[in-house]
Amino acid sequence: MRTNILLAALAAAAMLLPLACTSTPEAPAAAPAPTLDELYASRRSIRSYDASKTISEEQVRTLLTATQQAPSWANTQTSRYYVAISPDKVAAAKECIGEGNARNTAGAPVIIVSTYVKGFSGFGRGAAVNEIGDGWGAYDNGLSNAYLILKAREMGFDTLIMGFRESDRLRTLFAIPETEEVMAVIALGYRAGEPRQPAHKALDEVVKFY
């Protein structure tokens, strides 16, 4: 009796042995996220985009959520963003940035207009607290845009910030209220090639220690 039980146990173990020896292949490890220094080094102002690649609204939402972490005067958060993502709206927006910029962003699938609400950043009780006034709104919008372009690079996207734009046409196209100042237009897409590394000034040309 005991012999039969032992033989049955050995037979069951033998049947399970191939299963125990079969290892499930591990999924490939995800690539490590780029460091901040790597983002600084790889971010460029891109003037040639891969028109075959698209960006979803969900991805743009993720990108713009990062801009909400940017600091602002008294946490007023006056930066606003208007996103052209449908082909018709993108084409219309590109008609408002001049021929050169339109040519440079021909393959970019998304155009973003950044603005700030006037009279809040840099103001206290309705009056400017110093000589910069609404310049602080522009300053805060620049900080927000810096978060945008670095987050874009982390997500594998590329950008071009454009200062030449027809603000009145953009205001009409996106129904931007007069209470907001139109700042930059930002192209978003995928680079079509590797841009060259621009030269930078020596640190001592731009920094003074006292």
C-alpha positions in Angstrom: 0.0 0.0 0.0 2.7 2.4 1.0 4.7 1.4 -2.1 1.8 2.3 -4.3 1.3 5.7 -2.7 5.0 6.4 -3.1 5.0 5.4 -6.7 1.9 7.6 -7.4 3.6 10.6 -5.7 6.8 10.1 -7.8 4.7 9.9 -11.0 2.9 13.2 -10.1 6.1 14.9 -9.4 7.6 13.8 -12.7 4.6 15.2 -14.5 5.0 18.6 -12.8 8.7 18.8 -13.3 8.6 20.1 -16.9 6.2 22.8 -15.8 8.5 23.9 -13.0 11.5 24.0 -15.3 9.7 26.1 -17.9 10.4 29.7 -17.1 8.1 32.5 -18.4 10.2 35.0 -20.4 10.5 38.3 -18.7 9.2 41.5 -20.4 12.0 43.8 -21.6 12.9 46.4 -19.0 11.5 49.9 -19.8 14.1 52.4 -20.8 15.1 54.7 -17.9 13.6 58.1 -17.9 16.0 60.8 -19.1 17.6 62.9 -16.5 17.1 66.7 -16.4 20.6 67.2 -17.7 19.8 64.9 -20.6 16.6 66.8 -21.4 18.6 70.1 -21.4 21.1 68.6 -23.8 18.7 67.0 -26.2 16.1 69.8 -26.4 16.4 71.9 -29.5 14.3 74.5 -31.4 13.2 72.2 -34.2 12.4 73.6 -37.7 11.7 70.3 -39.5 9.0 67.9 -38.4 8.0 64.4 -39.3 4.5 64.8 -40.9 3.8 61.1 -40.7 3.5 61.2 -36.9 0.6 62.4 -34.9 -0.1 63.5 -31.3 -3.3 62.7 -29.4 -5.4 65.1 -27.3 -4.7 62.8 -24.3 -0.9 63.3 -24.8 -1.3 67.1 -25.1 -3.4 67.0 -21.9 -0.5 65.2 -20.1 1.9 67.7 -21.4 0.0 70.8 -20.4 -0.7 69.3 -16.9 3.0 69.6 -16.3 2.8 73.4 -16.9 0.5 73.7 -13.9 3.5 72.8 -11.7 5.3 76.0 -12.8 5.7 78.7 -10.2 3.7 81.9 -10.6 3.3 85.2 -8.8 1.3 84.6 -5.5 0.1 81.3 -7.2 -2.1 83.4 -9.5 -1.6 80.8 -12.4 -2.4 83.3 -15.1 -1.0 81.3 -18.1 -3.6 80.0 -20.6 -3.2 77.7 -23.6 -5.2 77.3 -26.8 -4.5 74.1 -28.7 -5.0 73.6 -32.4 -5.1 69.8 -33.0 -7.6 69.3 -35.8 -6.0 69.6 -39.2 -8.2 72.5 -40.2 -7.4 74.5 -37.0 -3.7 73.7 -37.3 -3.7 75.0 -40.9 -5.5 78.1 -39.9 -3.1 78.8 -37.0 -0.1 78.4 -39.3 -1.5 81.1 -41.5 -1.0 83.5 -38.5 2.7 82.9 -37.9 4.3 84.1 -41.1 5.6 82.3 -44.1 9.0 81.4 -42.5 7.5 79.9 -39.4 4.8 78.2 -41.4 7.5 76.6 -43.5 9.5 75.6 -40.5 6.5 73.9 -38.8 4.9 72.3 -41.9 5.0 68.8 -40.4 4.0 69.7 -36.9 0.6 68.2 -36.0 -0.1 70.6 -33.1 0.1 74.3 -32.6 -0.3 75.8 -29.1 -0.9 79.5 -28.4 0.1 80.7 -24.9 -1.4 83.7 -23.2 -1.6 85.2 -19.8 -4.4 87.0 -18.0 -3.5 90.7 -17.5 -3.6 92.6 -14.2 -3.0 89.8 -11.7 0.6 88.6 -11.8 2.7 91.5 -10.4 -0.3 93.3 -8.9 -1.7 93.7 -5.4 -5.1 95.2 -4.7 -5.4 96.1 -8.3 -2.2 98.2 -8.5 1.2 97.1 -9.9 3.6 96.5 -7.1 6.7 97.6 -9.0 7.8 99.1 -12.4 7.6 95.7 -14.2 3.8 95.6 -13.9 2.2 93.1 -16.4 5.7 92.0 -17.3 5.4 89.6 -14.5 2.6 87.9 -16.3 4.9 87.4 -19.3 7.6 86.2 -16.9 5.3 83.6 -15.4 4.1 82.5 -18.8 7.7 82.0 -19.8 8.3 79.8 -16.8 5.2 77.8 -17.7 6.4 77.4 -21.3 9.8 76.2 -20.1 8.0 73.4 -18.2 6.1 72.7 -21.4 9.1 72.3 -23.7 11.0 70.2 -21.2 8.0 67.9 -20.6 7.5 67.6 -24.3 11.1 66.4 -24.7 10.7 63.9 -21.9 7.7 62.5 -23.8 9.7 62.3 -27.0 8.2 65.4 -28.7 9.9 68.5 -30.0 9.0 72.1 -30.0 9.6 75.5 -31.6 8.6 78.7 -29.7 7.7 81.5 -32.1 7.5 85.2 -31.2 6.5 86.3 -34.7 2.7 85.9 -34.9 -0.3 88.0 -35.8 -2.0 88.3 -32.4 -5.2 89.8 -33.7 -5.8 87.0 -36.1 -5.0 84.4 -33.4 -7.3 86.2 -31.0 -10.2 85.8 -33.4 -9.3 82.2 -34.4 -9.2 81.0 -30.8 -11.7 83.5 -29.3 -9.0 84.8 -26.9 -10.5 87.5 -24.7 -9.0 91.0 -24.5 -8.3 90.4 -20.9 -5.4 88.1 -22.0 -2.1 89.0 -23.7 -1.1 86.8 -26.5 2.5 85.6 -26.0 4.1 82.8 -27.9 3.0 80.3 -30.5 4.5 76.8 -29.9 4.8 74.1 -32.5 4.6 70.5 -31.2 5.7 67.4 -33.1 8.5 65.0 -33.8 11.8 66.0 -35.3 12.5 64.9 -38.8 16.2 64.7 -38.2 18.9 65.5 -35.7 19.6 69.3 -35.4 23.1 70.6 -34.9 24.3 71.6 -31.5 24.4 75.4 -31.3 27.3 77.3 -29.7 26.7 78.8 -26.3 28.4 81.7 -24.6 31.0 81.0 -22.0 29.4 81.1 -18.5 31.5 84.1 -17.4 30.0 86.1 -20.2 26.6 85.9 -18.7 27.3 85.4 -15.0 28.9 87.7 -12.4 29.8 86.7 -8.9 30.2 89.2 -6.1 
